[in-house]
Amino acid sequence: MPRYRPHVAARPSWRCRVCGAAWPCSPARLALLGEYREDRIGLLIYLAALLYEAAGDLAGQAGQDRLTDRFVTWARAR
């Protein structure tokens, strides 16, 4: 049986260490939603802090203008 490997960010590239997609990748998003199931505001605060760090790491790179969508917008309550 394959061992589960958490989809975490490799810094400073902010790519997933497992699948190589832009982090948070789909598996990471699902894991975060499960972990913060009862605390959506806590999830948004955590993601906002990571967004701040990623903005510094990715300064001047293409796609930086979409970091808010990548890190925070997807996690808002619908």
PDB file of N, CA, C and O in Angstrom:
ATOM      1  N   MET A   1       0.841  -1.171   0.000  1.00  0.00           N
ATOM      2  CA  MET A   1       0.000   0.000   0.000  1.00  0.00           C
ATOM      3  C   MET A   1       0.894   1.244   0.000  1.00  0.00           C
ATOM      4  O   MET A   1       1.808   1.345   0.819  1.00  0.00           O
ATOM      5  N   PRO A   2       0.638   2.195  -0.914  1.00  0.00           N
ATOM      6  CA  PRO A   2       1.476   3.400  -0.970  1.00  0.00           C
ATOM      7  C   PRO A   2       1.266   4.270   0.264  1.00  0.00           C
ATOM      8  O   PRO A   2       0.160   4.379   0.793  1.00  0.00           O
ATOM      9  N   ARG A   3       2.335   4.871   0.696  1.00  0.00           N
ATOM     10  CA  ARG A   3       2.297   5.768   1.854  1.00  0.00           C
ATOM     11  C   ARG A   3       1.836   7.156   1.403  1.00  0.00           C
ATOM     12  O   ARG A   3       2.299   7.661   0.380  1.00  0.00           O
ATOM     13  N   TYR A   4       0.935   7.766   2.157  1.00  0.00           N
ATOM     14  CA  TYR A   4       0.459   9.114   1.835  1.00  0.00           C
ATOM     15  C   TYR A   4       1.555  10.130   2.109  1.00  0.00           C
ATOM     16  O   TYR A   4       2.172  10.127   3.174  1.00  0.00           O
ATOM     17  N   ARG A   5       1.786  10.985   1.148  1.00  0.00           N
ATOM     18  CA  ARG A   5       2.748  12.075   1.315  1.00  0.00           C
ATOM     19  C   ARG A   5       1.984  13.383   1.269  1.00  0.00           C
ATOM     20  O   ARG A   5       1.307  13.662   0.280  1.00  0.00           O
ATOM     21  N   PRO A   6       2.074  14.192   2.313  1.00  0.00           N
ATOM     22  CA  PRO A   6       1.326  15.456   2.326  1.00  0.00           C
ATOM     23  C   PRO A   6       1.820  16.393   1.232  1.00  0.00           C
ATOM     24  O   PRO A   6       3.018  16.488   0.965  1.00  0.00           O
ATOM     25  N   HIS A   7       0.892  17.065   0.620  1.00  0.00           N
ATOM     26  CA  HIS A   7       1.198  18.035  -0.435  1.00  0.00           C
ATOM     27  C   HIS A   7       1.532  19.372   0.224  1.00  0.00           C
ATOM     28  O   HIS A   7       0.639  20.154   0.549  1.00  0.00           O
ATOM     29  N   VAL A   8       2.812  19.621   0.415  1.00  0.00           N
ATOM     30  CA  VAL A   8       3.287  20.836   1.073  1.00  0.00           C
ATOM     31  C   VAL A   8       4.118  21.651   0.081  1.00  0.00           C
ATOM     32  O   VAL A   8       4.599  21.134  -0.927  1.00  0.00           O
ATOM     33  N   ALA A   9       4.270  22.922   0.393  1.00  0.00           N
ATOM     34  CA  ALA A   9       4.977  23.833  -0.503  1.00  0.00           C
ATOM     35  C   ALA A   9       6.485  23.710  -0.356  1.00  0.00           C
ATOM     36  O   ALA A   9       7.014  23.573   0.747  1.00  0.00           O
ATOM     37  N   ALA A  10       7.160  23.762  -1.492  1.00  0.00           N
ATOM     38  CA  ALA A  10       8.621  23.872  -1.522  1.00  0.00           C
ATOM     39  C   ALA A  10       8.934  25.354  -1.694  1.00  0.00           C
ATOM     40  O   ALA A  10       8.544  25.979  -2.680  1.00  0.00           O
ATOM     41  N   ARG A  11       9.628  25.883  -0.738  1.00  0.00           N
ATOM     42  CA  ARG A  11       9.947  27.305  -0.816  1.00  0.00           C
ATOM     43  C   ARG A  11      11.370  27.487  -1.299  1.00  0.00           C
ATOM     44  O   ARG A  11      12.227  26.667  -0.967  1.00  0.00           O
ATOM     45  N   PRO A  12      11.653  28.497  -2.049  1.00  0.00           N
ATOM     46  CA  PRO A  12      10.871  29.695  -2.324  1.00  0.00           C
ATOM     47  C   PRO A  12      10.020  29.617  -3.594  1.00  0.00           C
ATOM     48  O   PRO A  12       9.426  30.623  -3.983  1.00  0.00           O
ATOM     49  N   SER A  13       9.944  28.474  -4.240  1.00  0.00           N
ATOM     50  CA  SER A  13       9.193  28.384  -5.496  1.00  0.00           C
ATOM     51  C   SER A  13       7.689  28.300  -5.288  1.00  0.00           C
ATOM     52  O   SER A  13       6.928  28.631  -6.198  1.00  0.00           O
ATOM     53  N   TRP A  14       7.243  27.870  -4.121  1.00  0.00           N
ATOM     54  CA  TRP A  14       5.840  27.677  -3.808  1.00  0.00           C
ATOM     55  C   TRP A  14       5.176  26.708  -4.779  1.00  0.00           C
ATOM     56  O   TRP A  14       4.043  26.910  -5.213  1.00  0.00           O
ATOM     57  N   ARG A  15       5.920  25.641  -5.109  1.00  0.00           N
ATOM     58  CA  ARG A  15       5.395  24.519  -5.887  1.00  0.00           C
ATOM     59  C   ARG A  15       5.225  23.364  -4.912  1.00  0.00           C
ATOM     60  O   ARG A  15       5.925  23.284  -3.903  1.00  0.00           O
ATOM     61  N   CYS A  16       4.295  22.475  -5.217  1.00  0.00           N
ATOM     62  CA  CYS A  16       4.048  21.325  -4.345  1.00  0.00           C
ATOM     63  C   CYS A  16       5.226  20.365  -4.410  1.00  0.00           C
ATOM     64  O   CYS A  16       5.716  20.050  -5.494  1.00  0.00           O
ATOM     65  N   ARG A  17       5.678  19.902  -3.262  1.00  0.00           N
ATOM     66  CA  ARG A  17       6.804  18.955  -3.195  1.00  0.00           C
ATOM     67  C   ARG A  17       6.433  17.586  -3.762  1.00  0.00           C
ATOM     68  O   ARG A  17       7.322  16.834  -4.161  1.00  0.00           O
ATOM     69  N   VAL A  18       5.156  17.249  -3.807  1.00  0.00           N
ATOM     70  CA  VAL A  18       4.722  15.933  -4.264  1.00  0.00           C
ATOM     71  C   VAL A  18       4.375  15.937  -5.747  1.00  0.00           C
ATOM     72  O   VAL A  18       4.901  15.126  -6.509  1.00  0.00           O
ATOM     73  N   CYS A  19       3.491  16.846  -6.163  1.00  0.00           N
ATOM     74  CA  CYS A  19       3.000  16.808  -7.548  1.00  0.00           C
ATOM     75  C   CYS A  19       3.593  17.896  -8.440  1.00  0.00           C
ATOM     76  O   CYS A  19       3.444  17.829  -9.660  1.00  0.00           O
ATOM     77  N   GLY A  20       4.254  18.887  -7.869  1.00  0.00           N
ATOM     78  CA  GLY A  20       4.898  19.934  -8.654  1.00  0.00           C
ATOM     79  C   GLY A  20       3.981  21.052  -9.107  1.00  0.00           C
ATOM     80  O   GLY A  20       4.434  21.991  -9.761  1.00  0.00           O
ATOM     81  N   ALA A  21       2.693  20.972  -8.771  1.00  0.00           N
ATOM     82  CA  ALA A  21       1.750  22.025  -9.161  1.00  0.00           C
ATOM     83  C   ALA A  21       1.946  23.256  -8.277  1.00  0.00           C
ATOM     84  O   ALA A  21       2.560  23.188  -7.213  1.00  0.00           O
ATOM     85  N   ALA A  22       1.410  24.379  -8.744  1.00  0.00           N
ATOM     86  CA  ALA A  22       1.438  25.594  -7.929  1.00  0.00           C
ATOM     87  C   ALA A  22       0.715  25.303  -6.615  1.00  0.00           C
ATOM     88  O   ALA A  22      -0.401  24.783  -6.612  1.00  0.00           O
ATOM     89  N   TRP A  23       1.369  25.646  -5.489  1.00  0.00           N
ATOM     90  CA  TRP A  23       0.781  25.361  -4.187  1.00  0.00           C
ATOM     91  C   TRP A  23      -0.066  26.524  -3.733  1.00  0.00           C
ATOM     92  O   TRP A  23       0.352  27.667  -3.923  1.00  0.00           O
ATOM     93  N   PRO A  24      -1.223  26.313  -3.149  1.00  0.00           N
ATOM     94  CA  PRO A  24      -1.800  25.044  -2.759  1.00  0.00           C
ATOM     95  C   PRO A  24      -2.463  24.324  -3.933  1.00  0.00           C
ATOM     96  O   PRO A  24      -3.374  24.851  -4.573  1.00  0.00           O
ATOM     97  N   CYS A  25      -1.994  23.132  -4.195  1.00  0.00           N
ATOM     98  CA  CYS A  25      -2.556  22.292  -5.254  1.00  0.00           C
ATOM     99  C   CYS A  25      -3.895  21.729  -4.773  1.00  0.00           C
ATOM    100  O   CYS A  25      -4.270  21.914  -3.615  1.00  0.00           O
ATOM    101  N   SER A  26      -4.599  21.056  -5.649  1.00  0.00           N
ATOM    102  CA  SER A  26      -5.919  20.517  -5.280  1.00  0.00           C
ATOM    103  C   SER A  26      -5.872  19.596  -4.063  1.00  0.00           C
ATOM    104  O   SER A  26      -6.698  19.753  -3.164  1.00  0.00           O
ATOM    105  N   PRO A  27      -4.935  18.633  -3.993  1.00  0.00           N
ATOM    106  CA  PRO A  27      -4.887  17.798  -2.785  1.00  0.00           C
ATOM    107  C   PRO A  27      -4.594  18.597  -1.513  1.00  0.00           C
ATOM    108  O   PRO A  27      -5.127  18.287  -0.448  1.00  0.00           O
ATOM    109  N   ALA A  28      -3.753  19.620  -1.623  1.00  0.00           N
ATOM    110  CA  ALA A  28      -3.450  20.453  -0.455  1.00  0.00           C
ATOM    111  C   ALA A  28      -4.690  21.234  -0.029  1.00  0.00           C
ATOM    112  O   ALA A  28      -4.955  21.375   1.165  1.00  0.00           O
ATOM    113  N   ARG A  29      -5.442  21.737  -0.989  1.00  0.00           N
ATOM    114  CA  ARG A  29      -6.671  22.477  -0.669  1.00  0.00           C
ATOM    115  C   ARG A  29      -7.667  21.573   0.049  1.00  0.00           C
ATOM    116  O   ARG A  29      -8.262  21.968   1.051  1.00  0.00           O
ATOM    117  N   LEU A  30      -7.843  20.374  -0.462  1.00  0.00           N
ATOM    118  CA  LEU A  30      -8.760  19.436   0.194  1.00  0.00           C
ATOM    119  C   LEU A  30      -8.310  19.124   1.614  1.00  0.00           C
ATOM    120  O   LEU A  30      -9.128  19.080   2.533  1.00  0.00           O
ATOM    121  N   ALA A  31      -7.016  18.910   1.795  1.00  0.00           N
ATOM    122  CA  ALA A  31      -6.487  18.618   3.133  1.00  0.00           C
ATOM    123  C   ALA A  31      -6.693  19.807   4.070  1.00  0.00           C
ATOM    124  O   ALA A  31      -7.066  19.626   5.229  1.00  0.00           O
ATOM    125  N   LEU A  32      -6.451  21.019   3.576  1.00  0.00           N
ATOM    126  CA  LEU A  32      -6.630  22.217   4.400  1.00  0.00           C
ATOM    127  C   LEU A  32      -8.103  22.416   4.771  1.00  0.00           C
ATOM    128  O   LEU A  32      -8.418  22.764   5.909  1.00  0.00           O
ATOM    129  N   LEU A  33      -9.003  22.195   3.805  1.00  0.00           N
ATOM    130  CA  LEU A  33     -10.428  22.317   4.109  1.00  0.00           C
ATOM    131  C   LEU A  33     -10.854  21.311   5.166  1.00  0.00           C
ATOM    132  O   LEU A  33     -11.672  21.625   6.031  1.00  0.00           O
ATOM    133  N   GLY A  34     -10.309  20.112   5.102  1.00  0.00           N
ATOM    134  CA  GLY A  34     -10.615  19.114   6.121  1.00  0.00           C
ATOM    135  C   GLY A  34     -10.043  19.471   7.474  1.00  0.00           C
ATOM    136  O   GLY A  34     -10.707  19.324   8.500  1.00  0.00           O
ATOM    137  N   GLU A  35      -8.816  19.939   7.472  1.00  0.00           N
ATOM    138  CA  GLU A  35      -8.144  20.297   8.729  1.00  0.00           C
ATOM    139  C   GLU A  35      -8.829  21.463   9.424  1.00  0.00           C
ATOM    140  O   GLU A  35      -8.941  21.485  10.650  1.00  0.00           O
ATOM    141  N   TYR A  36      -9.287  22.433   8.635  1.00  0.00           N
ATOM    142  CA  TYR A  36      -9.920  23.632   9.185  1.00  0.00           C
ATOM    143  C   TYR A  36     -11.439  23.591   9.013  1.00  0.00           C
ATOM    144  O   TYR A  36     -12.083  24.636   8.923  1.00  0.00           O
ATOM    145  N   ARG A  37     -12.003  22.399   8.966  1.00  0.00           N
ATOM    146  CA  ARG A  37     -13.433  22.191   8.723  1.00  0.00           C
ATOM    147  C   ARG A  37     -14.304  23.051   9.635  1.00  0.00           C
ATOM    148  O   ARG A  37     -15.317  23.594   9.191  1.00  0.00           O
ATOM    149  N   GLU A  38     -13.930  23.175  10.868  1.00  0.00           N
ATOM    150  CA  GLU A  38     -14.732  23.918  11.854  1.00  0.00           C
ATOM    151  C   GLU A  38     -14.208  25.340  12.094  1.00  0.00           C
ATOM    152  O   GLU A  38     -14.702  26.029  12.987  1.00  0.00           O
ATOM    153  N   ASP A  39     -13.229  25.786  11.321  1.00  0.00           N
ATOM    154  CA  ASP A  39     -12.618  27.098  11.572  1.00  0.00           C
ATOM    155  C   ASP A  39     -12.220  27.764  10.254  1.00  0.00           C
ATOM    156  O   ASP A  39     -11.033  27.919   9.966  1.00  0.00           O
ATOM    157  N   ARG A  40     -13.209  28.153   9.460  1.00  0.00           N
ATOM    158  CA  ARG A  40     -12.931  28.763   8.160  1.00  0.00           C
ATOM    159  C   ARG A  40     -12.157  30.072   8.313  1.00  0.00           C
ATOM    160  O   ARG A  40     -11.287  30.370   7.496  1.00  0.00           O
ATOM    161  N   ILE A  41     -12.459  30.844   9.334  1.00  0.00           N
ATOM    162  CA  ILE A  41     -11.729  32.100   9.542  1.00  0.00           C
ATOM    163  C   ILE A  41     -10.268  31.806   9.859  1.00  0.00           C
ATOM    164  O   ILE A  41      -9.380  32.504   9.367  1.00  0.00           O
ATOM    165  N   GLY A  42     -10.008  30.799  10.660  1.00  0.00           N
ATOM    166  CA  GLY A  42      -8.629  30.404  10.959  1.00  0.00           C
ATOM    167  C   GLY A  42      -7.891  29.991   9.700  1.00  0.00           C
ATOM    168  O   GLY A  42      -6.715  30.315   9.532  1.00  0.00           O
ATOM    169  N   LEU A  43      -8.577  29.272   8.810  1.00  0.00           N
ATOM    170  CA  LEU A  43      -7.978  28.876   7.530  1.00  0.00           C
ATOM    171  C   LEU A  43      -7.619  30.107   6.710  1.00  0.00           C
ATOM    172  O   LEU A  43      -6.524  30.183   6.153  1.00  0.00           O
ATOM    173  N   LEU A  44      -8.522  31.059   6.631  1.00  0.00           N
ATOM    174  CA  LEU A  44      -8.261  32.271   5.843  1.00  0.00           C
ATOM    175  C   LEU A  44      -7.102  33.078   6.429  1.00  0.00           C
ATOM    176  O   LEU A  44      -6.302  33.641   5.682  1.00  0.00           O
ATOM    177  N   ILE A  45      -7.007  33.139   7.740  1.00  0.00           N
ATOM    178  CA  ILE A  45      -5.886  33.847   8.376  1.00  0.00           C
ATOM    179  C   ILE A  45      -4.575  33.133   8.073  1.00  0.00           C
ATOM    180  O   ILE A  45      -3.579  33.777   7.744  1.00  0.00           O
ATOM    181  N   TYR A  46      -4.568  31.816   8.181  1.00  0.00           N
ATOM    182  CA  TYR A  46      -3.371  31.024   7.863  1.00  0.00           C
ATOM    183  C   TYR A  46      -2.950  31.233   6.412  1.00  0.00           C
ATOM    184  O   TYR A  46      -1.771  31.440   6.127  1.00  0.00           O
ATOM    185  N   LEU A  47      -3.916  31.177   5.496  1.00  0.00           N
ATOM    186  CA  LEU A  47      -3.604  31.349   4.079  1.00  0.00           C
ATOM    187  C   LEU A  47      -3.135  32.770   3.768  1.00  0.00           C
ATOM    188  O   LEU A  47      -2.270  32.968   2.916  1.00  0.00           O
ATOM    189  N   ALA A  48      -3.706  33.756   4.458  1.00  0.00           N
ATOM    190  CA  ALA A  48      -3.268  35.138   4.257  1.00  0.00           C
ATOM    191  C   ALA A  48      -1.815  35.320   4.705  1.00  0.00           C
ATOM    192  O   ALA A  48      -1.058  36.054   4.071  1.00  0.00           O
ATOM    193  N   ALA A  49      -1.430  34.659   5.786  1.00  0.00           N
ATOM    194  CA  ALA A  49      -0.039  34.735   6.247  1.00  0.00           C
ATOM    195  C   ALA A  49       0.889  34.086   5.221  1.00  0.00           C
ATOM    196  O   ALA A  49       1.969  34.606   4.941  1.00  0.00           O
ATOM    197  N   LEU A  50       0.469  32.949   4.662  1.00  0.00           N
ATOM    198  CA  LEU A  50       1.277  32.295   3.628  1.00  0.00           C
ATOM    199  C   LEU A  50       1.332  33.138   2.357  1.00  0.00           C
ATOM    200  O   LEU A  50       2.366  33.189   1.690  1.00  0.00           O
ATOM    201  N   LEU A  51       0.232  33.796   2.020  1.00  0.00           N
ATOM    202  CA  LEU A  51       0.212  34.696   0.864  1.00  0.00           C
ATOM    203  C   LEU A  51       1.252  35.795   1.028  1.00  0.00           C
ATOM    204  O   LEU A  51       1.968  36.122   0.082  1.00  0.00           O
ATOM    205  N   TYR A  52       1.337  36.355   2.207  1.00  0.00           N
ATOM    206  CA  TYR A  52       2.316  37.411   2.490  1.00  0.00           C
ATOM    207  C   TYR A  52       3.741  36.890   2.273  1.00  0.00           C
ATOM    208  O   TYR A  52       4.567  37.565   1.659  1.00  0.00           O
ATOM    209  N   GLU A  53       4.019  35.694   2.776  1.00  0.00           N
ATOM    210  CA  GLU A  53       5.347  35.107   2.616  1.00  0.00           C
ATOM    211  C   GLU A  53       5.636  34.799   1.143  1.00  0.00           C
ATOM    212  O   GLU A  53       6.734  35.058   0.649  1.00  0.00           O
ATOM    213  N   ALA A  54       4.642  34.247   0.454  1.00  0.00           N
ATOM    214  CA  ALA A  54       4.829  33.907  -0.957  1.00  0.00           C
ATOM    215  C   ALA A  54       5.047  35.161  -1.801  1.00  0.00           C
ATOM    216  O   ALA A  54       5.846  35.146  -2.738  1.00  0.00           O
ATOM    217  N   ALA A  55       4.353  36.229  -1.480  1.00  0.00           N
ATOM    218  CA  ALA A  55       4.520  37.476  -2.236  1.00  0.00           C
ATOM    219  C   ALA A  55       5.962  37.959  -2.143  1.00  0.00           C
ATOM    220  O   ALA A  55       6.513  38.468  -3.119  1.00  0.00           O
ATOM    221  N   GLY A  56       6.568  37.802  -0.983  1.00  0.00           N
ATOM    222  CA  GLY A  56       7.972  38.179  -0.836  1.00  0.00           C
ATOM    223  C   GLY A  56       8.893  37.254  -1.612  1.00  0.00           C
ATOM    224  O   GLY A  56       9.831  37.710  -2.267  1.00  0.00           O
ATOM    225  N   ASP A  57       8.630  35.956  -1.540  1.00  0.00           N
ATOM    226  CA  ASP A  57       9.469  34.979  -2.242  1.00  0.00           C
ATOM    227  C   ASP A  57       9.340  35.082  -3.756  1.00  0.00           C
ATOM    228  O   ASP A  57      10.310  34.865  -4.482  1.00  0.00           O
ATOM    229  N   LEU A  58       8.139  35.413  -4.232  1.00  0.00           N
ATOM    230  CA  LEU A  58       7.876  35.415  -5.674  1.00  0.00           C
ATOM    231  C   LEU A  58       7.865  36.818  -6.276  1.00  0.00           C
ATOM    232  O   LEU A  58       7.401  37.000  -7.402  1.00  0.00           O
ATOM    233  N   ALA A  59       8.364  37.800  -5.554  1.00  0.00           N
ATOM    234  CA  ALA A  59       8.362  39.189  -6.026  1.00  0.00           C
ATOM    235  C   ALA A  59       8.991  39.291  -7.403  1.00  0.00           C
ATOM    236  O   ALA A  59      10.076  38.764  -7.649  1.00  0.00           O
ATOM    237  N   GLY A  60       8.291  39.977  -8.298  1.00  0.00           N
ATOM    238  CA  GLY A  60       8.806  40.220  -9.638  1.00  0.00           C
ATOM    239  C   GLY A  60       8.590  39.082 -10.623  1.00  0.00           C
ATOM    240  O   GLY A  60       8.946  39.213 -11.794  1.00  0.00           O
ATOM    241  N   GLN A  61       8.019  37.975 -10.183  1.00  0.00           N
ATOM    242  CA  GLN A  61       7.788  36.857 -11.094  1.00  0.00           C
ATOM    243  C   GLN A  61       6.413  36.977 -11.749  1.00  0.00           C
ATOM    244  O   GLN A  61       5.504  37.606 -11.206  1.00  0.00           O
ATOM    245  N   ALA A  62       6.281  36.371 -12.907  1.00  0.00           N
ATOM    246  CA  ALA A  62       4.999  36.378 -13.616  1.00  0.00           C
ATOM    247  C   ALA A  62       3.947  35.674 -12.776  1.00  0.00           C
ATOM    248  O   ALA A  62       4.241  34.678 -12.114  1.00  0.00           O
ATOM    249  N   GLY A  63       2.736  36.179 -12.798  1.00  0.00           N
ATOM    250  CA  GLY A  63       1.644  35.568 -12.073  1.00  0.00           C
ATOM    251  C   GLY A  63       1.476  36.058 -10.655  1.00  0.00           C
ATOM    252  O   GLY A  63       0.568  35.612  -9.952  1.00  0.00           O
ATOM    253  N   GLN A  64       2.324  36.962 -10.219  1.00  0.00           N
ATOM    254  CA  GLN A  64       2.237  37.449  -8.843  1.00  0.00           C
ATOM    255  C   GLN A  64       0.909  38.165  -8.600  1.00  0.00           C
ATOM    256  O   GLN A  64       0.414  38.180  -7.473  1.00  0.00           O
ATOM    257  N   ASP A  65       0.331  38.755  -9.642  1.00  0.00           N
ATOM    258  CA  ASP A  65      -0.936  39.467  -9.491  1.00  0.00           C
ATOM    259  C   ASP A  65      -2.102  38.518  -9.195  1.00  0.00           C
ATOM    260  O   ASP A  65      -3.176  38.977  -8.804  1.00  0.00           O
ATOM    261  N   ARG A  66      -1.917  37.222  -9.369  1.00  0.00           N
ATOM    262  CA  ARG A  66      -2.976  36.243  -9.117  1.00  0.00           C
ATOM    263  C   ARG A  66      -2.767  35.470  -7.811  1.00  0.00           C
ATOM    264  O   ARG A  66      -3.453  34.476  -7.572  1.00  0.00           O
ATOM    265  N   LEU A  67      -1.854  35.901  -6.982  1.00  0.00           N
ATOM    266  CA  LEU A  67      -1.562  35.167  -5.748  1.00  0.00           C
ATOM    267  C   LEU A  67      -2.746  35.146  -4.784  1.00  0.00           C
ATOM    268  O   LEU A  67      -2.954  34.151  -4.090  1.00  0.00           O
ATOM    269  N   THR A  68      -3.518  36.219  -4.729  1.00  0.00           N
ATOM    270  CA  THR A  68      -4.669  36.234  -3.826  1.00  0.00           C
ATOM    271  C   THR A  68      -5.655  35.145  -4.212  1.00  0.00           C
ATOM    272  O   THR A  68      -6.163  34.439  -3.341  1.00  0.00           O
ATOM    273  N   ASP A  69      -5.934  34.996  -5.501  1.00  0.00           N
ATOM    274  CA  ASP A  69      -6.825  33.917  -5.947  1.00  0.00           C
ATOM    275  C   ASP A  69      -6.223  32.564  -5.613  1.00  0.00           C
ATOM    276  O   ASP A  69      -6.926  31.663  -5.154  1.00  0.00           O
ATOM    277  N   ARG A  70      -4.949  32.421  -5.835  1.00  0.00           N
ATOM    278  CA  ARG A  70      -4.262  31.149  -5.617  1.00  0.00           C
ATOM    279  C   ARG A  70      -4.255  30.749  -4.146  1.00  0.00           C
ATOM    280  O   ARG A  70      -4.420  29.571  -3.828  1.00  0.00           O
ATOM    281  N   PHE A  71      -4.068  31.713  -3.242  1.00  0.00           N
ATOM    282  CA  PHE A  71      -3.907  31.387  -1.840  1.00  0.00           C
ATOM    283  C   PHE A  71      -5.175  31.549  -1.002  1.00  0.00           C
ATOM    284  O   PHE A  71      -5.393  30.768  -0.076  1.00  0.00           O
ATOM    285  N   VAL A  72      -6.009  32.535  -1.297  1.00  0.00           N
ATOM    286  CA  VAL A  72      -7.088  32.877  -0.365  1.00  0.00           C
ATOM    287  C   VAL A  72      -8.488  32.724  -0.948  1.00  0.00           C
ATOM    288  O   VAL A  72      -9.355  32.131  -0.308  1.00  0.00           O
ATOM    289  N   THR A  73      -8.722  33.238  -2.128  1.00  0.00           N
ATOM    290  CA  THR A  73     -10.074  33.329  -2.659  1.00  0.00           C
ATOM    291  C   THR A  73     -10.797  32.000  -2.701  1.00  0.00           C
ATOM    292  O   THR A  73     -11.992  31.948  -2.412  1.00  0.00           O
ATOM    293  N   TRP A  74     -10.114  30.931  -3.049  1.00  0.00           N
ATOM    294  CA  TRP A  74     -10.744  29.619  -3.161  1.00  0.00           C
ATOM    295  C   TRP A  74     -11.302  29.121  -1.838  1.00  0.00           C
ATOM    296  O   TRP A  74     -12.198  28.277  -1.830  1.00  0.00           O
ATOM    297  N   ALA A  75     -10.792  29.625  -0.722  1.00  0.00           N
ATOM    298  CA  ALA A  75     -11.176  29.106   0.597  1.00  0.00           C
ATOM    299  C   ALA A  75     -12.335  29.870   1.246  1.00  0.00           C
ATOM    300  O   ALA A  75     -12.793  29.500   2.327  1.00  0.00           O
ATOM    301  N   ARG A  76     -12.798  30.911   0.602  1.00  0.00           N
ATOM    302  CA  ARG A  76     -13.909  31.666   1.185  1.00  0.00           C
ATOM    303  C   ARG A  76     -15.161  30.810   1.231  1.00  0.00           C
ATOM    304  O   ARG A  76     -15.357  29.925   0.399  1.00  0.00           O
ATOM    305  N   ALA A  77     -15.999  31.083   2.205  1.00  0.00           N
ATOM    306  CA  ALA A  77     -17.278  30.370   2.302  1.00  0.00           C
ATOM    307  C   ALA A  77     -18.140  30.727   1.096  1.00  0.00           C
ATOM    308  O   ALA A  77     -18.126  31.857   0.607  1.00  0.00           O
ATOM    309  N   ARG A  78     -18.877  29.745   0.639  1.00  0.00           N
ATOM    310  CA  ARG A  78     -19.722  29.980  -0.551  1.00  0.00           C
ATOM    311  C   ARG A  78     -21.159  30.093  -0.185  1.00  0.00           C
ATOM    312  O   ARG A  78     -22.005  30.290  -1.057  1.00  0.00           O
TER     313      ARG A  78
END
